[in-house]
């Protein structure tokens, strides 16, 4: 009958409306409450807490290096990983708690009805269960990634009077956890806002600096230890901010890596350095160029093309370009690293492992890599005069490099004693403040000319630069 058809149609519309409402309130991928539903629930929870004189904890979670893992695994596997994360978080919290996904790899946990005396204890118990839930690796087809997360905690009404501020303060605390070394948690404190604002301002200023060419290169020579002749030069990035002055690389490089600016910055460094070294080649300064390669650059699909373009544009021969990559990057991104390094080798570019001895590479794995050199990390060089362990490690690295047929370079050489120890034990090349600090292009040219003049006059000892000689 007509009445039956109307009733059926009405029921279908009600079901469709309820489904549409659920979609609007939940994350499609994980099924968790989304930001809209989180805000609604939090508003109700805070109102109840106000009536009951209880506290509410908001935990903001961000997974460490998730974008890097997602790019490595592929986005389909990344989606599976997010679904598995949602399941583990849901199992780790109490039944009364809320788990929501804001987007990307950002999740929020809400812990309601906490007593003032035991709120911290309850929060710590949940944090402990959450962190324990990620100890076991995830099983994704042939990949088995392990995740860690940074957690920020804010408490209502202690840290914030309303929903928006509570989430904001938890987010601020999460950034503080990342700054403390990741795989960590932080409770919100009032001074965190200033630190986060400082970090955000630094990122903003770096983007402006990139546009206005405030970044520049300096060059540090790598000399042959037996003869003292310059064989290579490492290009190092520097930034002079109009207000801050010279900003330490340790301050701006991590921000560049986290924000994605390392891609355009790295491309500019490579292009400008290749152009400069090629100009020196035309003047008879036949130096090998070393440029640092970050994990983000190594994983970038177009990075080999970027290298190829820089070489073609400058005219620099590939065998004069040496890319330095840290040992930890090779270990943690083995398959991706090996593929990219093989492609770079095919171009004729050489590869050096930087900071060697600080990772956990197996000898069999090192032997398979298309590398041409290793650099003894400066922390071992620094300890040569005081620490027998550092002396033993430096000797072992030099011996290992020789057994694998690799060039060995020591970085951070600052004293005559360090230089002599390394030379006596067979280290081929060195760089550091003993030889010269990093120099601007004109200063480097002058340094080269003084040393060439000294060699031309017959002074061919390796102590040309030692103890006030230049």
Secondary structure in CASP SS format (residue, H / E / C, confidence):
PFRMAT SS
TARGET T0000
AUTHOR 0000-0000-0000
METHOD secondary structure of the structure
MODEL  1
X C 1.00
X H 1.00
X H 1.00
X H 1.00
X H 1.00
X H 1.00
X H 1.00
X H 1.00
X H 1.00
X H 1.00
X H 1.00
X H 1.00
X H 1.00
X H 1.00
X H 1.00
X H 1.00
X H 1.00
X H 1.00
X H 1.00
X H 1.00
X H 1.00
X H 1.00
X H 1.00
X H 1.00
X H 1.00
X E 1.00
X C 1.00
X C 1.00
X C 1.00
X C 1.00
X C 1.00
X C 1.00
X E 1.00
X C 1.00
X H 1.00
X H 1.00
X H 1.00
X H 1.00
X H 1.00
X H 1.00
X H 1.00
X H 1.00
X H 1.00
X H 1.00
X H 1.00
X H 1.00
X H 1.00
X H 1.00
X H 1.00
X H 1.00
X H 1.00
X H 1.00
X C 1.00
X C 1.00
X E 1.00
X E 1.00
X E 1.00
X E 1.00
X E 1.00
X E 1.00
X E 1.00
X E 1.00
X E 1.00
X C 1.00
X C 1.00
X H 1.00
X H 1.00
X H 1.00
X H 1.00
X H 1.00
X H 1.00
X H 1.00
X H 1.00
X C 1.00
X H 1.00
X H 1.00
X H 1.00
X H 1.00
X H 1.00
X H 1.00
X H 1.00
X H 1.00
X H 1.00
X H 1.00
X H 1.00
X H 1.00
X H 1.00
X H 1.00
X H 1.00
X H 1.00
X H 1.00
X H 1.00
X C 1.00
X C 1.00
X C 1.00
X C 1.00
X C 1.00
X E 1.00
X E 1.00
X E 1.00
X E 1.00
X E 1.00
X E 1.00
X C 1.00
X C 1.00
X E 1.00
X E 1.00
X E 1.00
X E 1.00
X E 1.00
X E 1.00
X E 1.00
X E 1.00
X E 1.00
X C 1.00
X C 1.00
X C 1.00
X C 1.00
X H 1.00
X H 1.00
X H 1.00
X H 1.00
X H 1.00
X H 1.00
X H 1.00
X H 1.00
X H 1.00
X H 1.00
X H 1.00
X H 1.00
X H 1.00
X H 1.00
X H 1.00
X C 1.00
X C 1.00
X C 1.00
X C 1.00
X C 1.00
X C 1.00
X E 1.00
X C 1.00
X C 1.00
X E 1.00
X C 1.00
X C 1.00
X C 1.00
X C 1.00
X C 1.00
X E 1.00
X E 1.00
X E 1.00
X E 1.00
X E 1.00
X E 1.00
X E 1.00
X E 1.00
X C 1.00
X C 1.00
X C 1.00
X C 1.00
X C 1.00
X C 1.00
X H 1.00
X H 1.00
X H 1.00
X H 1.00
X H 1.00
X H 1.00
X H 1.00
X H 1.00
X H 1.00
X H 1.00
X H 1.00
X H 1.00
X H 1.00
X H 1.00
X H 1.00
X H 1.00
X H 1.00
X C 1.00
X C 1.00
X C 1.00
X C 1.00
X C 1.00
X E 1.00
X E 1.00
X E 1.00
X C 1.00
X C 1.00
X C 1.00
X C 1.00
X H 1.00
X H 1.00
X H 1.00
X H 1.00
X H 1.00
X H 1.00
X H 1.00
X H 1.00
X H 1.00
X H 1.00
X H 1.00
X H 1.00
X H 1.00
X H 1.00
X H 1.00
X H 1.00
X H 1.00
X H 1.00
X H 1.00
X H 1.00
X C 1.00
X C 1.00
X C 1.00
X E 1.00
X E 1.00
X E 1.00
X E 1.00
X E 1.00
X E 1.00
X E 1.00
X E 1.00
X E 1.00
X E 1.00
X C 1.00
X C 1.00
X C 1.00
X C 1.00
X C 1.00
X E 1.00
X E 1.00
X E 1.00
X E 1.00
X E 1.00
X E 1.00
X E 1.00
X E 1.00
X E 1.00
X E 1.00
X E 1.00
X E 1.00
X C 1.00
X C 1.00
X C 1.00
X E 1.00
X E 1.00
X E 1.00
X C 1.00
X H 1.00
X H 1.00
X H 1.00
X H 1.00
X H 1.00
X H 1.00
X H 1.00
X H 1.00
X H 1.00
X H 1.00
X H 1.00
X C 1.00
X C 1.00
X H 1.00
X H 1.00
X H 1.00
X H 1.00
X H 1.00
X H 1.00
X H 1.00
X H 1.00
X H 1.00
X H 1.00
X H 1.00
X H 1.00
X H 1.00
X H 1.00
X H 1.00
X H 1.00
X H 1.00
X H 1.00
X H 1.00
X H 1.00
X H 1.00
X C 1.00
X C 1.00
X C 1.00
X C 1.00
X C 1.00
X E 1.00
X E 1.00
X E 1.00
X E 1.00
X E 1.00
X E 1.00
X C 1.00
X H 1.00
X H 1.00
X H 1.00
X H 1.00
X H 1.00
X C 1.00
X C 1.00
X C 1.00
X H 1.00
X H 1.00
X H 1.00
X H 1.00
X H 1.00
X H 1.00
X H 1.00
X H 1.00
X H 1.00
X H 1.00
X H 1.00
X H 1.00
X C 1.00
X C 1.00
X C 1.00
X H 1.00
X H 1.00
X H 1.00
X E 1.00
X E 1.00
X E 1.00
X E 1.00
X E 1.00
X E 1.00
X H 1.00
X H 1.00
X H 1.00
X H 1.00
X H 1.00
X H 1.00
X C 1.00
X H 1.00
X H 1.00
X H 1.00
X H 1.00
X H 1.00
X H 1.00
X H 1.00
X H 1.00
X H 1.00
X H 1.00
X H 1.00
X H 1.00
X H 1.00
X H 1.00
X C 1.00
X C 1.00
X E 1.00
X E 1.00
X E 1.00
X E 1.00
X E 1.00
X E 1.00
X E 1.00
X C 1.00
X C 1.00
X C 1.00
X C 1.00
X C 1.00
X C 1.00
X H 1.00
X H 1.00
X H 1.00
X H 1.00
X H 1.00
X H 1.00
X C 1.00
X C 1.00
X C 1.00
X C 1.00
X E 1.00
X E 1.00
X E 1.00
X E 1.00
X C 1.00
X H 1.00
X H 1.00
X H 1.00
X H 1.00
X H 1.00
X C 1.00
X C 1.00
X C 1.00
X C 1.00
X C 1.00
X H 1.00
X H 1.00
X H 1.00
X H 1.00
X H 1.00
X H 1.00
X H 1.00
X H 1.00
X H 1.00
X H 1.00
X H 1.00
X H 1.00
X H 1.00
X H 1.00
X H 1.00
X H 1.00
X C 1.00
X C 1.00
X C 1.00
X E 1.00
X E 1.00
X E 1.00
X E 1.00
X C 1.00
X C 1.00
X C 1.00
X C 1.00
X C 1.00
X H 1.00
X H 1.00
X H 1.00
X H 1.00
X H 1.00
X H 1.00
X H 1.00
X H 1.00
X H 1.00
X C 1.00
X C 1.00
X C 1.00
X C 1.00
X E 1.00
X E 1.00
X C 1.00
X C 1.00
X C 1.00
X C 1.00
X C 1.00
X C 1.00
X C 1.00
X C 1.00
X E 1.00
X C 1.00
X H 1.00
X H 1.00
X H 1.00
X H 1.00
X H 1.00
X H 1.00
X H 1.00
X H 1.00
X H 1.00
X H 1.00
X H 1.00
X H 1.00
X H 1.00
X H 1.00
X H 1.00
X H 1.00
X C 1.00
X C 1.00
X C 1.00
X C 1.00
X C 1.00
X C 1.00
X C 1.00
X C 1.00
X C 1.00
X C 1.00
X C 1.00
X C 1.00
X C 1.00
X C 1.00
END
